Each structure stands twice: as C-alpha cells, then as structure tokens.
Amino acid sequence: MKLRRRDTEVFSLSFLDCICCGFGAIILLLVLTDVDQPVIIERASAAMNGQLLKLQQELHDLRGETDELHRELQGRITRLQAQRSQLVRLQADLTDVKGEHAASSSDAQVAGIVENELVAAYQELTAEMERLQKQPRRREAAPAVGGIPVDSEYVVFIIDTSGSMVSNHWETTAQIVSEALDIYPHVKGLQVINDQGRYMFEDVHQGQWLTDSDTLRNRIKERLPNWTPFSRSNPVPGIEQALKQFRAPGQRVGIYVLGDEFTGESMQAAIDEIAKLNAPDGRRPRARIHAIGFPEGAGMAPFTNIQFSALMRVVTAQNGGTFVGITSEKQCLVYAEVLGTRHCVGR
C-alpha cells in the first residue's frame, strides 16, 4: 500500500509562532537594555576628570601655603631660641647681681662678727698669757729655729690645698715644707695631709706614721708641687684628724699647719674641740701645734684670712706652738712676724 506524502507548508502557523516569539524576545531585550549607559559613563568620567583637576589645583595651592607656613614657623622657632638664650644670659646676670648684693649686704655683718671674735680671742689670749707668766717654769725651753720649737720626734704637715693657696702661695709652701724638713735632721715618723684630712700618700699607711728617710723626704718634696686634693679652706678637720690618729702619750708630736683661710662657722667651737682632743685631761697639750699663715691673695674674702690668723694665734698659744704670719713674699721668700718679732726665714 503506498503512503501518500503530505506536502509541507513552509509558512505554516507554527513557523509564524516561532518567528513572532523571536521578534518578541528581541524587542524585550531592546527594552531591557540601557542604551544610554555609555553616554552616562562618558559624562561621569568627564565630571570626575574635572573634579580631579580641581582637587589637584587645590592640593597645589595647599602645598604652597604649607611651605609658606613652614618657613614662618622656622623663623618663629629661630626667634624663640634667640629669646631663650637672651633670657638665660639675663638670668645669669641677675644671679650675679643678687650674689654681689648679698655679699655686700653681709660684709658689714661678717665684719662685726669677725671683730667680736677677734676681740674675744685677744682677750682670751691675753688672759692665758698672763696666767702662764705667773706660773713658774719647770723645764728648759726647747731648742727653736726662727721662734719655732724643734723638739718633736714625730711631725705632721697639714697643708691647705685650696685654689687660693695653689694660685698664690704654692711655690712658697713647697719651700717652707722643704726648710721645715731640713730643721729636723731625723724624726721617728712623718705624715702629710691636707686641711680636709686627705693623705698625700693615700695608697699606703693611712693613719700610720711613715718611716723617716731621705727617700721619703724626696718623695714629699717631689709630690707636693702637683698635690692639690679638694679643700674647703678650713684647717680644723685636718687638725682634728691628726690629733685623733697621731696623738699618743709619750710621743712628742709636732703639727705644722700651713694655710691662708678659715671658712668654718665658729672659731671658739674649733678652739674648744682642739683643746679637748689635745689635752683631754685638762693638763699640758700632748702635741705642739705650729701654724704659718699666708697673706691675703687676689680675689679672696679678707675676713677669712683674718679669721685664720686669729684662730691659729690662739690655737698655737694654747698648744705649745708658734704662729708665723707671712707679710711679704717678694722682698723675702718668707717675711714673717713671730710673736711680735720680725724674722726673715728662707733665702
């Protein structure tokens, strides 16, 4: 049986439906698609570029203003530093002026105190001399050189190592120490300390006697010109230390004090303490205390030099010693006044 073929129509209803659906989809895509998006993006890009240029210009202006402000700030810092330096100088000048004013205002008070202490010391010394003159002499006077007894078997040098001594009297000090050693051909012990109790030879034998020898004497003479430990220009601590460490019954000790100032608070307190240490039983002092006073140097307060002389006159008188006051170092190396009699000691 033969089949009969149906003729296919190209433009059938199904075909038309598909075509319509395709066109509908295309139309829908066109509707959904934002055809103006590239234009908007281009406009936004142009606006952003314009805003970027504007911001760059503002940044450039701000940088210029920043540089100008930085330069102005540096100028103000420089002026401030200059003003601070000037303020420091003015403060230093003010401190100096206040110091000078305080010193000048206290000079009168100090002078009055020194005068009272000198009067008291003179009265005490006079009374002591009158008392001693009334007592009978029980022994022969010790041999003396330049008015200074040289009967000591042990010798301690107490040397003021302050700036005034080093700058004004150091060469003479070394000469006096050398000559003092020469007048003692041989002793049983030697020591050298400064007015604060610092030993010349701190590495060995602190608080002990050094054995006398030519080598030791040469070491002392060589060491002294460059020996300048700290000093407060007050011989009392050195004297007290020497009496505590080297005063002993049965030993004839001689203490030599070389200085030009006394900066302690009270001369009477110093005199009492030295007497207590050197004569604890209230009888004859165990150690002789001699003193050599140098004249007032440049820049020194005059009352400290006067105080030293007044103090050491009383101390030496009470402790069996001699005070030598140097009045000139030019015409004579040591032009001294020993108990009212003028001598020229040295060359």
Helices and strands as residue ranges (DSSP letters): H 13-32, H 37-134, E 144-145, E 148-149, E 154-159, H 163-182, E 189-194, H 214-223, G 224-226, H 236-246, E 253-259, H 267-278, E 287-293, H 302-318, E 323-328, E 334-338, E 341-345
